[in-house]
């Protein structure tokens, strides 16, 4: 379907859809809460252990269960109401934040007796829950907006996500100053608000699926689709390695402590800096969508991300560090919008959940595995050299991808709308 004239000139096309407005509100509060919890957990674990490797273990504790159930969760998103999945999963996230609040309170005394063990157990639980949320959200979004607005919806969805990321990281760092148990309680309240907005969106029909398909065949559909489609595979692989090697954000508690010598409030602001840059870029993308030269711009953006990461590693000034983090976020958002547009435009509705699950294995879990990789390399190579290494590897991967995936390099999104 060709994009209509009104959509092509209307940067707010998707936001004019009532249910999409409720969708992005739910997405905002969900992201806000998850990022707040991530900051609080990172600060709490590092405060207890004073070990950069423990920051990597946080990512690993979430990524392993996430990956373990992702293919099944994608299958579920294609056979069960996506709204129901989101409602149940959000309710489970609310219970997790309540448990973290209780575990961190002086009344429970569990942290004093068991150290970080209860935290890691709950993080593993949240990894499983997020594995079900991951494919359900984008698959549901594609049922809310028309195909002609997919790119615009992906841009605003990314904008709202990054806005929540900014607020979550900034608020998470500030709330650490007032007690961890209280901070987790605020997360509980914000997740409840996300659940409230989900209820305003109508239930969408479950897409028809292929008859006679076994569970094992269904689970493999997403993988087969991705590995047979060179454009999708190239875009996901590129983002996978960029996120895997460019995981400077996971080491921010250590940078705040050892390099920049700042506290939890400044740490929260640094965590928010990449998303600040991403939001600024998102507004540009809403007015100037990257369609005609999408593949070329994707490669340029990830190169910029790698170079900004290298610059951050060498910075010893708080404000310069925040600027470079913001720059990395701006470049990253170009990649996010183009990749989401590719997936929405090329994936049949009946397999959106399963393809989204594969995307989440490539990208979503790579954030956590990248955090583990950053913790290990920081222990082996040192804090600054490990981040430089990650940035250099990101640039190298872009060069390799440009050489071996010419179809991605020449991608024109307008040609597949």
N, C-alpha and C positions, 0 to 999 in steps of 0.2 A: 504493500500500500504506500503510495506516495504521500509525502508530508504536505499538508494543506498550506495554503498561503498564510492563513492566520497564525498557524503554529510556527511557520518558519520565521515569522517576525515577532512572535510573542514569547519573550523570555520567561513569562509566568504562566505559560499554558497549562502545565501540570497542576500548579497550585490552585487553579480555578476549578479543579475537580474537587468537590466537597469531601468525598471519602479519602482522596489522596491527602488532603489537608489534615484529616484525623490520623492518617497513617504516619505522616512525618512528625506529628506531635508525639505519637506513641514512640516512634523511632528516636526522637530527641530525648525524651525522658529515660528511655531504656539505655541509650548510649551514655547519657549524663551519669546515671547510677552505676553502670558497669565500669566506667572510667574512674569515677570517684573511688569505687571499691578497689580497683587495680592500684591506684596511688596509695591508698591507705594500707593495703596488704604489702606493697613494696616497701613502704616506709617502716611498717611494723616489723617485717622480717629482717630488714637490714639493721634496724635498731637493736634487734635481739642478737643477731649473728655477727654483724660487722664484716661480712664476707661477701665479695662480689659474686662468687659462685652460687650463693643462696638465691640471688636474684635470677640467675639462670634456671635454678630448680623450680622457681615459681612458674615460669613459662612451660617447663617440661611437665610439671604436675597437671597443668591444664591441657596441654597439647596431646599427650598420649591418650587419655580417655576420649578426647575430642575426635581424634583420628580413628580410634577403635570403633566408634559407633556412627561415623559420618555417612558411610554408604547406606547403612540401614535407615538413618534419619532422613536421607534424601528419598529413599523408597517410601517412607511413611508420608512425606510431604506430597507425594504424588497419588496417594490412595486415601488420605484422610483430609478433612477440611483444614486448610491452612490456618484459618482463624482459631479453630479449636487447639491446634498445636501451639500457637502463640499464647493463647490464654493459659493453657496448662503449664507451659514452660516458664512463662513469666511468674505464675504463682509459685513455682518451685524456686525461682531465683529470689523471690521475696523471702521464702523460708530460709534460704542459704544466708542472706544478709542478716536475718534475725539471729541465726545461730552464731554468725561471726560476732555480732554485737554482744551476745551473752558470753561466748567464750573469752572475749577480750575484757569483760567486766571484772572488777576486783571481787565481786560476789562469787563468781564461778571458780576463780583461782586456777583454771585449767592451763592458762598460758604459763603461769609460774611453775606448775608441776610438770607439764609435758612439753614446754617450749613451743616450737613452731609446728609440731605434728598436727594439732587440730586444724590449724590454718591450711596446711597442705591437703588434708583430707577434704575440706570444704571446697578448696580450689579445684580439686579433681572432680567433685560433684558438679561444680559450675561448668566445668569443661564439657561434661555429658549434656547438661541442659542447653548450653550454647550450641552444641552440635545439632540439636533439634530446631533451635531458633534460626540458625544460619541459613538453611535452605528454604525455610518457610517464609521468611520475610521477603526476599526478592521474588519468589514464585507468586506470592500473594500480591505484590505490587504490580506485577505484569497483568493481573486480573482486574486491577482497579483502574489503570490508565489505558487509553487506546494505543495501538502500535505506533501511530504517528507521533506520539508524545514520549516514547521510551527514552530517547536521549535526553530530553528536557527533564523527565522524571528522574533519570539517573543523576543528572547534575544537581537537582534540588535535594534528592535523597542523600547524596554525598555532602552537600552543603550542611544539611541538618545534622548529619552524623558528625561532621567535623566541628560544628558549633557545640554539640553536646560533648564532644571530646575536649574542647577548650574549657567549657564550664566545669566539666567533671574533674579535669586535672587541676585546674586552679582551685576549685572548692575543696577537692580532696586534700590538697596540700595544706590549705588553711584550716580545715576541720581537724587535722591531726594535732593541731595546737590545743584543742579543747577536749581531748580525750578520745581514744580510739573507739570505745564502746558507743559513745554518742555519735561519732562519725558514721559508724555502720548503721545506726538507727536512722540517720538521715537518708542513707542509701535505701533502706527499707521503705521509707515514705515516698521517695521519688519513684521507685519501681511500682509502687501501688498506683501512682498517678499515671504511669505508662499503661498499666492494665486498664485503668478507667477509660482512656482514649480508644483502646482497642475495641471496647464494647460498642462504640458508635459506628463501626464499620460493618456493613452487611456481610453475611456469610456467602461465600462464592461457591459455585458448584465444583465438585471434584472432576478434573478433566478425564475424559474417557481414556482407558488404557488398553493396550494390546491384550486380547483374550488368549488364554492358555499359556501365559508367560509365568514361568516358575519364579520363586523368590530369588534364586541364584542368578537367573537371567535378568531379573529386574534390577538387582543390585549392580550388575555389570553394565547396564545401559549407559549410565552417566560416563563411566570410564571409557567405554567404546566410542561414544560420541566425541569426547574430547580428544582422544588419541587419533581418531580418523580425520578430524577437522584441523588442518595445519594452522589456520589463522587463530582459532581458539587455543590450541596447544601452545603456539608461540607466545601469545599474549599472557597466558597463565604462567608459562615457564619463566618468562622475563620478569614478571612481578614476583614470582616465587623466589628467585635468586636475589633480586633486589632487596626484598624484605628479609630474606635469610641472612644476607651478609651485611645489610645496612641497619642493623639493630642497635643503633646508638641510644635510643630512648630507654632500652632496658637497663642501661648502665648509668642513667641520670642520677640515681641516689649516690653512687660512688663519685661521679663528676662533681655533684654539688658539695660533697664532703671533702674530697681530696684535692680537687683542681680549682674549683671556684670558691670554696670555703663559705657556703651559704646554708641557710636552714630550710625547714620544710616548706615554708611559704614560697620561697624562691624556687625550690624544687618543683612545686606545683605549677608555677608560672612557666618554667622550662618545659614541663610535660605538655603544657597547653600550647606552646609556641608553634609546633608543627601544624596543629589544627588551625591556628590563627592564619598562618600562611595559606592553608588549604581553603579556608573560607573566602579569603580575598581572591584567590584564583577562581573559586567556584562562581563568584559573581561575574568575573570576566568570561568564564565559559558559558554562563547562561545567556550572555549577550552575543558572544562570539563562539558558537559551538564548533568543536574540532571534528569535522566530518570529512571534508575533501581529502586532506592530508593526514588522516588520523594515525596511520601507521608510522609515518615519519616523525610526527610530533610525539608519539609514544616513546620512540627511541631517544629523541632529544630530551624529553622530560626525565627519563630514568637516568640518563647521563648526568643531567643537572643535579638530580637527587644524590648520586654518588659523589660528585664534586663538593656539594654542600656538606655532606657527611665528613669528608676529609678535612674541610675547613673547620668544622666544629671540633674535631679531635685536637687541633692545634691551638684553639682559642683558650685564652686564660682570662678573658673579660666576660662578665656576666651578660652584658648587653649585646656584644658581638655574638656570643654563643646563642642567645635567644633569636637574633636575626638569622643566623645560619640554620637554626632549627626550623624557623618559619619558612625560610627559602626551601628547605628540603620538603616541607609539607606542601608548599605550593606546587612544586614539581610532581610530587607524589599524587596529588589530586588529579592532575591531567591524566596520569596513568589509570587511576581508579575509574574516572568517568568513561574513558575510552573502553576499558576492559568490560565494565558493566554494560555499556551499549552493545558491544560485540555479543556478549552472552544473551542479552534480551532479544536482540534481532535475529540471532542464528538458532536459538533453541526452541524446539516445538513445545507448546504449553504442556503436553502430557508428560514431558520429562524434565520440566524446569527444576523440580525439587532435587532430582538425582544429579543433574548437571551442576546445580548450585552447590550441592554437597561436595562434588569433586572440586569445584572452585574454592570452597572453604578449606578443603584438605590442602590445596595448593597455596592459598593465600592466608586464610584465617588462622590455620594452625601454624603456618610458617612464621607468624609474628611471635608465637610462643617458643617454637623451636629456634627461631632467630635469637630470642632472648637467652635461651640455653647456650647456643653457639657463642653469643657475646660474652656470657659469663665464663665459659671455658677458655676462650681465646684471651680474655682479660687476665685470667689466672696464669695462663702459660706465657703470654707475650707482654703483659702489662696493659694498663688501662688505655692509654693513648695509642700505642701501636696497634692494639686490637681493633679500634675503630677506624684507623687509617687503612688497615688491611681490608676491612669490610667495604669501605668506600671504593678502594682500588678494584676489588673483585667485582663490585657492581658495574663499574665502567667497562671492565673486561667482558663481562657477560653480555652487555649491550652490543659490544663489537662483534662477539661471536654470533649473537642472534641476528644481527643485521646481515651477516654473511650467509647463514644457513637457512634463514626464513624470509626469502624475498617477497613472498605473498603478504606477509605481515608488514613489511617495510613499505609496500605499495598500497596498503589498505585504504579504501575510500568508503566510508560509512554510508554516504548518500547513495552509493550504488546498490546497497543491500537493504535499504529501507522499504 
